[in-house]
Amino acid sequence: MRKRALVVGLGIAGMSAAIGLRRAGWTPVIVERAPERRTGGYFVGLFPEGRQAAVDLGIADHLHTRNPEGGAGANAWSVDRRGRRRPALGFLDQPGGPAAVLRGDIEAALWQSITGVEVRFATAPVAISEGPAEVQVLFENAGTGARYSESFDLVVGADGMRSSVRRTVFGPDEDYLANWKATICAFQLKEQVPTYEASDSIIIARAKRAVWVFGLADHAPTALLTYRTRDIQEQFSGSRIERLRAVFSGMDDDPVVRHVLDSLEEAPDHVFDSVHQVRMPRWSKGRVVLVGDAAWCMNLYSGMGATSSLRGGAALGAALREHPGDLAAALDAWEAGLRPFITKHQRTARLKQQMFVPSSRRAEALRSVLVGLARRIRGRRPATEAGGPQAMALSGTSR
């Protein structure tokens, strides 16, 4: 008899885990609190480990990538305090040559690959209790309020940074969420900033606040507003748009910043949230395991969220295949293999935060020097070494 697994969350981590489980011979059931599947989303950089996981999960042929033509950094610009535009290194110029995608591109590829998996929308677990041989889960339908119970051989919490599964089984958020005293707002632009080419990326990184525009090959750019703040709770009071206009007051003399702020008012949706990392000593407890942001959220600055979620789901399936009769051994092997990768990128996220949004004027100046030096060094290296288009082609997943 095939074992049944409950996957909580229909995002990248949840669908990746469901595919991995099915490949390991399990029957996954996905529950999603939202009433329907979310589409669209902001810019994501998919690194080599994520592209390999896409191959392992069998979704690579469905994954549409959007790198601008002419090389990863050919269309990146930095704007200084005097409004001068200079060639820059963009997000896609990082080592490994990340592929440019929208979050929705990855989710669409995963969705095509979970055909036949049961998905229950507007449904969430409200209680989880583990017995000697199974996990009993109490569900609630968000629309009707109806509750019912069901048992599973494994529960996978893939429900994000503020995971309800984690709170229920492992403890309150404050035990695991590290506050980075910063806020982000990400959304799609209706159109590119005037005077820039359609696929240009634009970076305005000032002390404690920054505006990024991520150019794509065949889609309107997406924008990221990010800033540092001591009082996280205050950021969620009142109008978010008014809050952002106040935070970026003085920078909005620049036409790029003004265009991005004006575009936010017309955006159909956006992500506005505080920045945290999730730190846990262990990602599983009995027959309950956490994956993706629920377990190890590295945060947006790391740039590794989608990559780690894909890899986590693929690796979970592989571990279950290798230890078909021993769930505890499978979860131990899965975590032992994955944790060094997660720990490494959680640590480097602090440095990346300084590149996204410098902490001071001194850090802003140092960032400018380092980026300039890196750009000159990169210009002397072959494209394949620098993560250019040939390197992307060699990855086998960029199209």
Disulfide bonds with the S-S distance in Angstrom:
none
